[in-house]
């Protein structure tokens, strides 16, 4: 496992470009990231998390800007409001997948979870690499890691880790907007009271 300083962005990109899993800090917890266009890396991440289609849990698509979201997901007026209000931030929105978006992983799903982190390192990385597929840095049944030292100890199969700490002990709040009534799938640190303007 490569231990990478936050200032060494090129090293982080190299891990991803070589098909590796990179542990990155966000304003919530650490995430495990792979490149969207690298199918072997995605399979490797799913194996690490012991996750298959029957688990019902998707990897999250992380992007750098709201203007990229409509390429992958259908942006309803309610989704547009929440993105303008809370992106970047501690929110993941589950949206209907864009019909024109074809992808070996997402072809198995009708929905897609999208997030823009409010974290300087992760945003800069996303601007350099393009979209990443991300999941929380933990083994099944365990709490997400908030320090690089935890990842080094608990997740030795990860290829690289950004040294440091994340911004919070709680993961992002997940809101499902695929039906008329929004549904909170996971309550994180962000509490949303109003779902539309």
N, C-alpha and C positions, 0 to 999 in steps of 0.2 A: 504494500500500500504506500502510495506517495503522499507525503505530508506537505501541503502546499500553503505558503503564506498568501493572505488575501491580495497582496500587491503583485503576485506572480500569476497574472491572468493567463499568460501564454502557456504556462505549465498546466493550468486547469483545462484550457481548450485542447491541449495535446492529449490529455487523458480521454476526453470525450471523442475527439477525432479518431482515436485508436480503438473505439468501441468499448471504452471502459465505463464503469459506474463511478460517478463523482458525487461525494457528499458535500452539499452546499448549505451554508447558513441562510436563513431567511429571518424576517421580522417575527415569525412564529417559532417553529422548530427547525431542525436540520432536515433537509430533503435528500433523497437519492435520485440523481438525475442521469438521464441518457439522452442521446440525440434522437429527435423524432424520425429521422430518415435512416436510422441504423437498426434494422430488424434483429440481427443477432444480439445486439446490446439490450434491446427490449426483452428478448427471451431470457437473457442472462439475469436481468432485473426481476422478471417475474419468477424465475426459479429461486432467486435469493429470498424473495418475499413469500415463497411457497403459495403463489396465487395463480388460479386458473379461472376460466369463465364461470365456473359454478360458484366462485366466491362472491360474485356480484359486485366486487370492488374494482373500479377502474383506476388506471394511472391518470394523473392530472396533466393537462396540457398547460405549460407555463409559457407565456409570451411577454414581450417587452412593452407592448402598446395596445390600447383598445382597438386601434384601426386594423389590427391583424385578426381580431376575433371572428369577424364575419366570414373569413376564408374557411373556417373550420366549423362554425356553429351558427345557428339561426339566432339573430339578435332581435328579440321582441322588444316592444316599447318598455316593458317592465325591466328586461335585462339591460337595456340601454340606460335607464334611470339608475339602476344599481351599480352599473359599471362606472358611470360618471360620478356617482356619489362615493363609491368605496374602492375603486381601483386607482392606483395600486393600493393593496391593503390586505387585511387578514380575512379575505373572502374568496371562496371557490364557488362558481356558479355552474350548475349542471343544466345544460341547454340541449335542445334538439340538434343532432348532428346535421351539418350542411350536406344536402344530398349530393353535391358535386365533389365532396371531399372523400377521396378513396385512399385507404391506408391499410396495410396488412393487419395492424392491431385493431384500429377503430372500426374496420369492416364488421367486426363481431358485435358492435354495439349500435344502438339508435341514438344514444346521447353522448355528450362529451363534457367533461368537467374542465373549466377554464379558470386560470388564476394569473394575476400579475402581482408579484411580490413587492412590498415596499421596503426594499433592502438594497443598498447601494451596490454591493458586490454582485448579487444575483441579477439585478437589472443590467448592470454593465456586461455581465457574462451573456445574458440573453440577447443583448444588442449585438454581441460579437458572433454568437453561434447560431442564432435563430431559435425557433421553438424547441423546448426540451420537454420530455416526459418525466414526471417527477412523482415520487411517493414519499411518505414520511420515513425517516431513518430509524427503523426499528424492526425487530423480528416479530412475528405474529404473536399477539397476546401481551406484548411488552409496550411500555410507554415510549414515545418518540424521544430520540436523543436530542439534547440541547447543547452538548459540548463535543468538540472533536475528539477529546480523550475517550469519551464513551464509545464513539464509533470505532476507534482504533481497537478498543477492548472487545466490543460486542459484535462487530461486523467486519471481521478480518478479510472477507472476500471482496470488500469494496476496493476499487482500484486506486482511488485518490480521495483525499479529504482536505477541505479548506480548514486550516487551523483557526481555532477561536471558539466563540459561543454564539448561539442564536439569540433572538431578541425576546423570547417568551417561553413559557412552559406549556402553552396551549397551542394546538394546531389551528388551522384556519376554520372558520365557520363555513359549512357547506349548505347551500340553498338550492333546492331542486325547482327549476322554473319550467319544467316540461308539461305541467298541467295548469289549468286555470288558477288553482290555489297553490301558492308557494308552499314548499315543505322544507323544514329545517332537518336535514339528514344528520348533521353533526353540529352541536353548539360549541364553538371555540371561544376565543377571547372577544370576538366582535358580536355585539348584540344588535340586531336589526329590528327596529320597531315599525318602520314605515317602508312598504315595498313598492310604492309608486308615488309620483309627484301629484 
